[in-house]
Every structure is written in structure tokens, then in C-alpha cells.
């Protein structure tokens, strides 16, 4: 469940910033399938992965963090 929330946030910011899965995965140095798994909530992103995504998308880690319910 937690992984889904992270994935939705990453996908939303990726689209907002104009990245395709292919382009973001390329910049991250991971396969499109790995990024897709993270975005679908099938894989929990690591802290390093999140920091890299935030850096590439020029957002803060707080922006990517799902809100508390």
C-alpha cells in the first residue's frame, strides 16, 4: 500500500515535468520496467532512488513524500 502512494506521486511529478517513463528511466540509469514497477506500486523505491528522482525532476523529497492520512 505504501509503495502505491510513492508510485503515484512519482508518476504525477514525472508527467508534470514532461518526462516519459523512457526518458526518466534513462536518466536514472534503470530499466523502464523497474520504473514502471515503482510507479504501479509493485516495488518500494529506495531512499537513493527517491533522492535521484527528486534531483532529476527538480522537486524536493518532501514534494514526493505521500501525505499522511
PDB file of N, CA, C and O in Angstrom:
ATOM      1  N   UNK A   1       0.821  -1.196   0.000  1.00  0.00           N
ATOM      2  CA  UNK A   1       0.000   0.000   0.000  1.00  0.00           C
ATOM      3  C   UNK A   1       0.866   1.262   0.000  1.00  0.00           C
ATOM      4  O   UNK A   1       0.612   2.202  -0.754  1.00  0.00           O
ATOM      5  N   UNK A   2       1.876   1.269   0.843  1.00  0.00           N
ATOM      6  CA  UNK A   2       2.777   2.429   0.907  1.00  0.00           C
ATOM      7  C   UNK A   2       3.492   2.647  -0.418  1.00  0.00           C
ATOM      8  O   UNK A   2       3.664   3.783  -0.858  1.00  0.00           O
ATOM      9  N   UNK A   3       3.911   1.550  -1.055  1.00  0.00           N
ATOM     10  CA  UNK A   3       4.609   1.652  -2.334  1.00  0.00           C
ATOM     11  C   UNK A   3       3.722   2.291  -3.396  1.00  0.00           C
ATOM     12  O   UNK A   3       4.209   3.040  -4.243  1.00  0.00           O
ATOM     13  N   UNK A   4       2.413   1.997  -3.357  1.00  0.00           N
ATOM     14  CA  UNK A   4       1.474   2.591  -4.321  1.00  0.00           C
ATOM     15  C   UNK A   4       1.447   4.110  -4.197  1.00  0.00           C
ATOM     16  O   UNK A   4       1.419   4.819  -5.203  1.00  0.00           O
ATOM     17  N   UNK A   5       1.456   4.604  -2.970  1.00  0.00           N
ATOM     18  CA  UNK A   5       1.411   6.057  -2.745  1.00  0.00           C
ATOM     19  C   UNK A   5       2.654   6.734  -3.314  1.00  0.00           C
ATOM     20  O   UNK A   5       2.556   7.781  -3.954  1.00  0.00           O
ATOM     21  N   UNK A   6       3.822   6.137  -3.080  1.00  0.00           N
ATOM     22  CA  UNK A   6       5.065   6.685  -3.634  1.00  0.00           C
ATOM     23  C   UNK A   6       5.006   6.669  -5.152  1.00  0.00           C
ATOM     24  O   UNK A   6       5.359   7.646  -5.812  1.00  0.00           O
ATOM     25  N   UNK A   7       4.555   5.544  -5.694  1.00  0.00           N
ATOM     26  CA  UNK A   7       4.489   5.397  -7.149  1.00  0.00           C
ATOM     27  C   UNK A   7       3.591   6.420  -7.808  1.00  0.00           C
ATOM     28  O   UNK A   7       3.940   6.982  -8.846  1.00  0.00           O
ATOM     29  N   UNK A   8       2.429   6.665  -7.209  1.00  0.00           N
ATOM     30  CA  UNK A   8       1.501   7.669  -7.762  1.00  0.00           C
ATOM     31  C   UNK A   8       2.124   9.054  -7.748  1.00  0.00           C
ATOM     32  O   UNK A   8       1.958   9.822  -8.696  1.00  0.00           O
ATOM     33  N   UNK A   9       2.834   9.375  -6.685  1.00  0.00           N
ATOM     34  CA  UNK A   9       3.469  10.695  -6.588  1.00  0.00           C
ATOM     35  C   UNK A   9       4.579  10.845  -7.633  1.00  0.00           C
ATOM     36  O   UNK A   9       4.686  11.877  -8.296  1.00  0.00           O
ATOM     37  N   UNK A  10       5.394   9.811  -7.769  1.00  0.00           N
ATOM     38  CA  UNK A  10       6.480   9.853  -8.755  1.00  0.00           C
ATOM     39  C   UNK A  10       5.897  10.004 -10.154  1.00  0.00           C
ATOM     40  O   UNK A  10       6.378  10.821 -10.939  1.00  0.00           O
ATOM     41  N   UNK A  11       4.864   9.225 -10.472  1.00  0.00           N
ATOM     42  CA  UNK A  11       4.247   9.302 -11.799  1.00  0.00           C
ATOM     43  C   UNK A  11       3.669  10.703 -12.045  1.00  0.00           C
ATOM     44  O   UNK A  11       3.849  11.269 -13.122  1.00  0.00           O
ATOM     45  N   UNK A  12       2.984  11.251 -11.054  1.00  0.00           N
ATOM     46  CA  UNK A  12       2.373  12.570 -11.215  1.00  0.00           C
ATOM     47  C   UNK A  12       3.431  13.638 -11.483  1.00  0.00           C
ATOM     48  O   UNK A  12       3.262  14.460 -12.383  1.00  0.00           O
ATOM     49  N   UNK A  13       4.512  13.633 -10.717  1.00  0.00           N
ATOM     50  CA  UNK A  13       5.567  14.636 -10.929  1.00  0.00           C
ATOM     51  C   UNK A  13       6.314  14.397 -12.233  1.00  0.00           C
ATOM     52  O   UNK A  13       6.725  15.350 -12.895  1.00  0.00           O
ATOM     53  N   UNK A  14       6.494  13.125 -12.610  1.00  0.00           N
ATOM     54  CA  UNK A  14       7.155  12.823 -13.883  1.00  0.00           C
ATOM     55  C   UNK A  14       6.360  13.431 -15.039  1.00  0.00           C
ATOM     56  O   UNK A  14       6.927  14.074 -15.922  1.00  0.00           O
ATOM     57  N   UNK A  15       5.050  13.223 -15.023  1.00  0.00           N
ATOM     58  CA  UNK A  15       4.200  13.754 -16.095  1.00  0.00           C
ATOM     59  C   UNK A  15       4.154  15.275 -16.046  1.00  0.00           C
ATOM     60  O   UNK A  15       4.202  15.935 -17.085  1.00  0.00           O
ATOM     61  N   UNK A  16       4.060  15.831 -14.849  1.00  0.00           N
ATOM     62  CA  UNK A  16       4.019  17.287 -14.687  1.00  0.00           C
ATOM     63  C   UNK A  16       5.270  17.943 -15.267  1.00  0.00           C
ATOM     64  O   UNK A  16       5.202  19.029 -15.841  1.00  0.00           O
ATOM     65  N   UNK A  17       6.406  17.276 -15.112  1.00  0.00           N
ATOM     66  CA  UNK A  17       7.679  17.817 -15.594  1.00  0.00           C
ATOM     67  C   UNK A  17       7.965  17.446 -17.049  1.00  0.00           C
ATOM     68  O   UNK A  17       9.009  17.818 -17.585  1.00  0.00           O
ATOM     69  N   UNK A  18       7.045  16.714 -17.699  1.00  0.00           N
ATOM     70  CA  UNK A  18       7.179  16.418 -19.115  1.00  0.00           C
ATOM     71  C   UNK A  18       8.079  15.250 -19.468  1.00  0.00           C
ATOM     72  O   UNK A  18       8.549  15.155 -20.602  1.00  0.00           O
ATOM     73  N   UNK A  19       8.327  14.361 -18.523  1.00  0.00           N
ATOM     74  CA  UNK A  19       9.157  13.191 -18.778  1.00  0.00           C
ATOM     75  C   UNK A  19       8.289  11.997 -19.158  1.00  0.00           C
ATOM     76  O   UNK A  19       7.198  11.813 -18.618  1.00  0.00           O
ATOM     77  N   UNK A  20       8.783  11.191 -20.089  1.00  0.00           N
ATOM     78  CA  UNK A  20       8.183   9.886 -20.339  1.00  0.00           C
ATOM     79  C   UNK A  20       8.848   8.897 -19.401  1.00  0.00           C
ATOM     80  O   UNK A  20       9.869   9.203 -18.787  1.00  0.00           O
ATOM     81  N   UNK A  21       8.266   7.706 -19.291  1.00  0.00           N
ATOM     82  CA  UNK A  21       8.921   6.673 -18.485  1.00  0.00           C
ATOM     83  C   UNK A  21      10.301   6.371 -19.064  1.00  0.00           C
ATOM     84  O   UNK A  21      11.266   6.175 -18.326  1.00  0.00           O
ATOM     85  N   UNK A  22      10.380   6.337 -20.379  1.00  0.00           N
ATOM     86  CA  UNK A  22      11.653   6.025 -21.027  1.00  0.00           C
ATOM     87  C   UNK A  22      12.722   7.073 -20.714  1.00  0.00           C
ATOM     88  O   UNK A  22      13.864   6.734 -20.406  1.00  0.00           O
ATOM     89  N   UNK A  23      12.339   8.346 -20.797  1.00  0.00           N
ATOM     90  CA  UNK A  23      13.340   9.393 -20.572  1.00  0.00           C
ATOM     91  C   UNK A  23      13.784   9.452 -19.109  1.00  0.00           C
ATOM     92  O   UNK A  23      14.971   9.623 -18.832  1.00  0.00           O
ATOM     93  N   UNK A  24      12.847   9.311 -18.176  1.00  0.00           N
ATOM     94  CA  UNK A  24      13.225   9.347 -16.766  1.00  0.00           C
ATOM     95  C   UNK A  24      14.045   8.111 -16.397  1.00  0.00           C
ATOM     96  O   UNK A  24      15.043   8.219 -15.686  1.00  0.00           O
ATOM     97  N   UNK A  25      13.631   6.949 -16.874  1.00  0.00           N
ATOM     98  CA  UNK A  25      14.388   5.728 -16.583  1.00  0.00           C
ATOM     99  C   UNK A  25      15.816   5.856 -17.110  1.00  0.00           C
ATOM    100  O   UNK A  25      16.767   5.442 -16.447  1.00  0.00           O
ATOM    101  N   UNK A  26      15.964   6.431 -18.307  1.00  0.00           N
ATOM    102  CA  UNK A  26      17.293   6.624 -18.878  1.00  0.00           C
ATOM    103  C   UNK A  26      18.159   7.510 -18.014  1.00  0.00           C
ATOM    104  O   UNK A  26      19.334   7.211 -17.800  1.00  0.00           O
ATOM    105  N   UNK A  27      17.599   8.593 -17.516  1.00  0.00           N
ATOM    106  CA  UNK A  27      18.376   9.494 -16.649  1.00  0.00           C
ATOM    107  C   UNK A  27      18.707   8.850 -15.311  1.00  0.00           C
ATOM    108  O   UNK A  27      19.754   9.122 -14.722  1.00  0.00           O
ATOM    109  N   UNK A  28      17.798   7.984 -14.830  1.00  0.00           N
ATOM    110  CA  UNK A  28      18.033   7.293 -13.561  1.00  0.00           C
ATOM    111  C   UNK A  28      19.009   6.135 -13.711  1.00  0.00           C
ATOM    112  O   UNK A  28      19.588   5.672 -12.728  1.00  0.00           O
ATOM    113  N   UNK A  29      19.192   5.665 -14.953  1.00  0.00           N
ATOM    114  CA  UNK A  29      20.060   4.518 -15.174  1.00  0.00           C
ATOM    115  C   UNK A  29      19.400   3.205 -14.789  1.00  0.00           C
ATOM    116  O   UNK A  29      20.075   2.248 -14.409  1.00  0.00           O
ATOM    117  N   UNK A  30      18.059   3.164 -14.890  1.00  0.00           N
ATOM    118  CA  UNK A  30      17.327   1.931 -14.607  1.00  0.00           C
ATOM    119  C   UNK A  30      16.488   1.584 -15.834  1.00  0.00           C
ATOM    120  O   UNK A  30      16.309   2.413 -16.726  1.00  0.00           O
ATOM    121  N   UNK A  31      15.983   0.373 -15.872  1.00  0.00           N
ATOM    122  CA  UNK A  31      15.138  -0.029 -16.997  1.00  0.00           C
ATOM    123  C   UNK A  31      13.749   0.584 -16.838  1.00  0.00           C
ATOM    124  O   UNK A  31      13.333   0.954 -15.740  1.00  0.00           O
ATOM    125  N   UNK A  32      13.051   0.680 -17.955  1.00  0.00           N
ATOM    126  CA  UNK A  32      11.677   1.187 -17.940  1.00  0.00           C
ATOM    127  C   UNK A  32      10.805   0.278 -17.082  1.00  0.00           C
ATOM    128  O   UNK A  32       9.894   0.752 -16.404  1.00  0.00           O
ATOM    129  N   UNK A  33      11.075  -1.016 -17.107  1.00  0.00           N
ATOM    130  CA  UNK A  33      10.255  -1.940 -16.316  1.00  0.00           C
ATOM    131  C   UNK A  33      10.417  -1.689 -14.816  1.00  0.00           C
ATOM    132  O   UNK A  33       9.449  -1.812 -14.066  1.00  0.00           O
ATOM    133  N   UNK A  34      11.610  -1.346 -14.375  1.00  0.00           N
ATOM    134  CA  UNK A  34      11.805  -1.040 -12.945  1.00  0.00           C
ATOM    135  C   UNK A  34      11.040   0.224 -12.570  1.00  0.00           C
ATOM    136  O   UNK A  34      10.346   0.250 -11.554  1.00  0.00           O
ATOM    137  N   UNK A  35      11.160   1.273 -13.385  1.00  0.00           N
ATOM    138  CA  UNK A  35      10.420   2.496 -13.094  1.00  0.00           C
ATOM    139  C   UNK A  35       8.920   2.218 -13.115  1.00  0.00           C
ATOM    140  O   UNK A  35       8.183   2.729 -12.272  1.00  0.00           O
ATOM    141  N   UNK A  36       8.471   1.419 -14.062  1.00  0.00           N
ATOM    142  CA  UNK A  36       7.051   1.067 -14.137  1.00  0.00           C
ATOM    143  C   UNK A  36       6.584   0.323 -12.902  1.00  0.00           C
ATOM    144  O   UNK A  36       5.482   0.568 -12.410  1.00  0.00           O
ATOM    145  N   UNK A  37       7.414  -0.590 -12.392  1.00  0.00           N
ATOM    146  CA  UNK A  37       7.063  -1.315 -11.170  1.00  0.00           C
ATOM    147  C   UNK A  37       6.926  -0.366  -9.986  1.00  0.00           C
ATOM    148  O   UNK A  37       6.013  -0.507  -9.173  1.00  0.00           O
ATOM    149  N   UNK A  38       7.835   0.599  -9.892  1.00  0.00           N
ATOM    150  CA  UNK A  38       7.763   1.585  -8.811  1.00  0.00           C
ATOM    151  C   UNK A  38       6.485   2.408  -8.955  1.00  0.00           C
ATOM    152  O   UNK A  38       5.758   2.598  -7.980  1.00  0.00           O
ATOM    153  N   UNK A  39       6.207   2.897 -10.166  1.00  0.00           N
ATOM    154  CA  UNK A  39       5.032   3.741 -10.376  1.00  0.00           C
ATOM    155  C   UNK A  39       3.728   2.980 -10.126  1.00  0.00           C
ATOM    156  O   UNK A  39       2.747   3.577  -9.682  1.00  0.00           O
ATOM    157  N   UNK A  40       3.700   1.684 -10.402  1.00  0.00           N
ATOM    158  CA  UNK A  40       2.493   0.886 -10.166  1.00  0.00           C
ATOM    159  C   UNK A  40       2.371   0.427  -8.714  1.00  0.00           C
ATOM    160  O   UNK A  40       1.345  -0.127  -8.320  1.00  0.00           O
ATOM    161  N   UNK A  41       3.407   0.656  -7.926  1.00  0.00           N
ATOM    162  CA  UNK A  41       3.362   0.255  -6.525  1.00  0.00           C
ATOM    163  C   UNK A  41       3.766  -1.188  -6.290  1.00  0.00           C
ATOM    164  O   UNK A  41       3.524  -1.728  -5.211  1.00  0.00           O
ATOM    165  N   UNK A  42       4.378  -1.823  -7.282  1.00  0.00           N
ATOM    166  CA  UNK A  42       4.831  -3.203  -7.132  1.00  0.00           C
ATOM    167  C   UNK A  42       6.235  -3.293  -6.549  1.00  0.00           C
ATOM    168  O   UNK A  42       6.686  -4.377  -6.179  1.00  0.00           O
ATOM    169  N   UNK A  43       6.922  -2.167  -6.465  1.00  0.00           N
ATOM    170  CA  UNK A  43       8.290  -2.131  -5.945  1.00  0.00           C
ATOM    171  C   UNK A  43       8.419  -0.862  -5.096  1.00  0.00           C
ATOM    172  O   UNK A  43       8.074   0.234  -5.537  1.00  0.00           O
ATOM    173  N   UNK A  44       8.921  -1.035  -3.877  1.00  0.00           N
ATOM    174  CA  UNK A  44       9.133   0.112  -2.988  1.00  0.00           C
ATOM    175  C   UNK A  44      10.420   0.814  -3.395  1.00  0.00           C
ATOM    176  O   UNK A  44      11.473   0.182  -3.471  1.00  0.00           O
ATOM    177  N   UNK A  45      10.346   2.126  -3.660  1.00  0.00           N
ATOM    178  CA  UNK A  45      11.570   2.838  -4.038  1.00  0.00           C
ATOM    179  C   UNK A  45      12.528   2.975  -2.855  1.00  0.00           C
ATOM    180  O   UNK A  45      12.103   3.186  -1.719  1.00  0.00           O
ATOM    181  N   UNK A  46      13.818   2.853  -3.136  1.00  0.00           N
ATOM    182  CA  UNK A  46      14.820   3.036  -2.089  1.00  0.00           C
ATOM    183  C   UNK A  46      15.009   4.532  -1.847  1.00  0.00           C
ATOM    184  O   UNK A  46      14.568   5.362  -2.643  1.00  0.00           O
ATOM    185  N   UNK A  47      15.661   4.858  -0.755  1.00  0.00           N
ATOM    186  CA  UNK A  47      15.939   6.260  -0.450  1.00  0.00           C
ATOM    187  C   UNK A  47      16.812   6.889  -1.534  1.00  0.00           C
ATOM    188  O   UNK A  47      16.573   8.022  -1.951  1.00  0.00           O
ATOM    189  N   UNK A  48      17.826   6.148  -1.990  1.00  0.00           N
ATOM    190  CA  UNK A  48      18.697   6.658  -3.057  1.00  0.00           C
ATOM    191  C   UNK A  48      17.917   6.902  -4.343  1.00  0.00           C
ATOM    192  O   UNK A  48      18.135   7.906  -5.021  1.00  0.00           O
ATOM    193  N   UNK A  49      17.016   5.995  -4.679  1.00  0.00           N
ATOM    194  CA  UNK A  49      16.183   6.144  -5.871  1.00  0.00           C
ATOM    195  C   UNK A  49      15.347   7.416  -5.756  1.00  0.00           C
ATOM    196  O   UNK A  49      15.263   8.195  -6.705  1.00  0.00           O
ATOM    197  N   UNK A  50      14.731   7.626  -4.598  1.00  0.00           N
ATOM    198  CA  UNK A  50      13.891   8.813  -4.390  1.00  0.00           C
ATOM    199  C   UNK A  50      14.694  10.102  -4.481  1.00  0.00           C
ATOM    200  O   UNK A  50      14.237  11.087  -5.060  1.00  0.00           O
ATOM    201  N   UNK A  51      15.884  10.094  -3.910  1.00  0.00           N
ATOM    202  CA  UNK A  51      16.739  11.287  -3.975  1.00  0.00           C
ATOM    203  C   UNK A  51      17.121  11.599  -5.409  1.00  0.00           C
ATOM    204  O   UNK A  51      17.150  12.763  -5.810  1.00  0.00           O
ATOM    205  N   UNK A  52      17.414  10.560  -6.182  1.00  0.00           N
ATOM    206  CA  UNK A  52      17.783  10.740  -7.590  1.00  0.00           C
ATOM    207  C   UNK A  52      16.593  11.271  -8.399  1.00  0.00           C
ATOM    208  O   UNK A  52      16.749  12.180  -9.214  1.00  0.00           O
ATOM    209  N   UNK A  53      15.410  10.700  -8.170  1.00  0.00           N
ATOM    210  CA  UNK A  53      14.197  11.169  -8.861  1.00  0.00           C
ATOM    211  C   UNK A  53      13.945  12.634  -8.536  1.00  0.00           C
ATOM    212  O   UNK A  53      13.681  13.436  -9.431  1.00  0.00           O
ATOM    213  N   UNK A  54      14.025  12.984  -7.254  1.00  0.00           N
ATOM    214  CA  UNK A  54      13.794  14.369  -6.837  1.00  0.00           C
ATOM    215  C   UNK A  54      14.789  15.309  -7.509  1.00  0.00           C
ATOM    216  O   UNK A  54      14.417  16.398  -7.946  1.00  0.00           O
ATOM    217  N   UNK A  55      16.046  14.894  -7.593  1.00  0.00           N
ATOM    218  CA  UNK A  55      17.075  15.721  -8.210  1.00  0.00           C
ATOM    219  C   UNK A  55      16.797  15.929  -9.699  1.00  0.00           C
ATOM    220  O   UNK A  55      16.867  17.055 -10.192  1.00  0.00           O
ATOM    221  N   UNK A  56      16.488  14.867 -10.402  1.00  0.00           N
ATOM    222  CA  UNK A  56      16.237  14.958 -11.844  1.00  0.00           C
ATOM    223  C   UNK A  56      14.995  15.796 -12.134  1.00  0.00           C
ATOM    224  O   UNK A  56      14.994  16.619 -13.049  1.00  0.00           O
ATOM    225  N   UNK A  57      13.933  15.581 -11.346  1.00  0.00           N
ATOM    226  CA  UNK A  57      12.677  16.305 -11.587  1.00  0.00           C
ATOM    227  C   UNK A  57      12.678  17.708 -10.984  1.00  0.00           C
ATOM    228  O   UNK A  57      11.726  18.471 -11.152  1.00  0.00           O
ATOM    229  N   UNK A  58      13.763  18.035 -10.279  1.00  0.00           N
ATOM    230  CA  UNK A  58      13.896  19.361  -9.654  1.00  0.00           C
ATOM    231  C   UNK A  58      12.743  19.651  -8.684  1.00  0.00           C
ATOM    232  O   UNK A  58      12.134  20.720  -8.710  1.00  0.00           O
ATOM    233  N   UNK A  59      12.469  18.661  -7.830  1.00  0.00           N
ATOM    234  CA  UNK A  59      11.483  18.810  -6.760  1.00  0.00           C
ATOM    235  C   UNK A  59      12.150  18.384  -5.463  1.00  0.00           C
ATOM    236  O   UNK A  59      13.205  17.749  -5.485  1.00  0.00           O
ATOM    237  N   UNK A  60      11.552  18.724  -4.348  1.00  0.00           N
ATOM    238  CA  UNK A  60      12.117  18.305  -3.065  1.00  0.00           C
ATOM    239  C   UNK A  60      11.615  16.908  -2.722  1.00  0.00           C
ATOM    240  O   UNK A  60      10.605  16.448  -3.255  1.00  0.00           O
ATOM    241  N   UNK A  61      12.326  16.251  -1.834  1.00  0.00           N
ATOM    242  CA  UNK A  61      11.899  14.934  -1.382  1.00  0.00           C
ATOM    243  C   UNK A  61      10.559  15.063  -0.658  1.00  0.00           C
ATOM    244  O   UNK A  61       9.752  14.134  -0.673  1.00  0.00           O
ATOM    245  N   UNK A  62      10.323  16.211  -0.027  1.00  0.00           N
ATOM    246  CA  UNK A  62       9.034  16.449   0.634  1.00  0.00           C
ATOM    247  C   UNK A  62       7.892  16.488  -0.382  1.00  0.00           C
ATOM    248  O   UNK A  62       6.784  16.039  -0.092  1.00  0.00           O
ATOM    249  N   UNK A  63       8.164  17.025  -1.572  1.00  0.00           N
ATOM    250  CA  UNK A  63       7.142  17.038  -2.622  1.00  0.00           C
ATOM    251  C   UNK A  63       6.756  15.611  -3.014  1.00  0.00           C
ATOM    252  O   UNK A  63       5.585  15.326  -3.264  1.00  0.00           O
ATOM    253  N   UNK A  64       7.739  14.727  -3.066  1.00  0.00           N
ATOM    254  CA  UNK A  64       7.470  13.342  -3.462  1.00  0.00           C
ATOM    255  C   UNK A  64       6.825  12.516  -2.353  1.00  0.00           C
ATOM    256  O   UNK A  64       6.168  11.511  -2.624  1.00  0.00           O
ATOM    257  N   UNK A  65       7.014  12.944  -1.098  1.00  0.00           N
ATOM    258  CA  UNK A  65       6.512  12.175   0.029  1.00  0.00           C
ATOM    259  C   UNK A  65       4.990  12.209   0.069  1.00  0.00           C
ATOM    260  O   UNK A  65       4.385  13.281   0.067  1.00  0.00           O
ATOM    261  N   UNK A  66       4.368  11.014   0.107  1.00  0.00           N
ATOM    262  CA  UNK A  66       2.900  10.992   0.183  1.00  0.00           C
ATOM    263  C   UNK A  66       2.407  11.637   1.472  1.00  0.00           C
ATOM    264  O   UNK A  66       3.038  11.476   2.517  1.00  0.00           O
ATOM    265  N   UNK A  67       1.296  12.364   1.421  1.00  0.00           N
ATOM    266  CA  UNK A  67       0.759  12.994   2.622  1.00  0.00           C
ATOM    267  C   UNK A  67       0.261  11.952   3.612  1.00  0.00           C
ATOM    268  O   UNK A  67      -0.190  10.877   3.217  1.00  0.00           O
ATOM    269  N   UNK A  68       0.344  12.267   4.874  1.00  0.00           N
ATOM    270  CA  UNK A  68      -0.188  11.378   5.931  1.00  0.00           C
ATOM    271  C   UNK A  68      -1.701  11.397   5.852  1.00  0.00           C
ATOM    272  O   UNK A  68      -2.318  12.421   5.561  1.00  0.00           O
ATOM    273  N   UNK A  69      -2.279  10.242   6.117  1.00  0.00           N
ATOM    274  CA  UNK A  69      -3.761  10.161   6.087  1.00  0.00           C
ATOM    275  C   UNK A  69      -4.321  10.309   7.454  1.00  0.00           C
ATOM    276  O   UNK A  69      -5.539  10.269   7.629  1.00  0.00           O
TER     277      UNK A  69
END
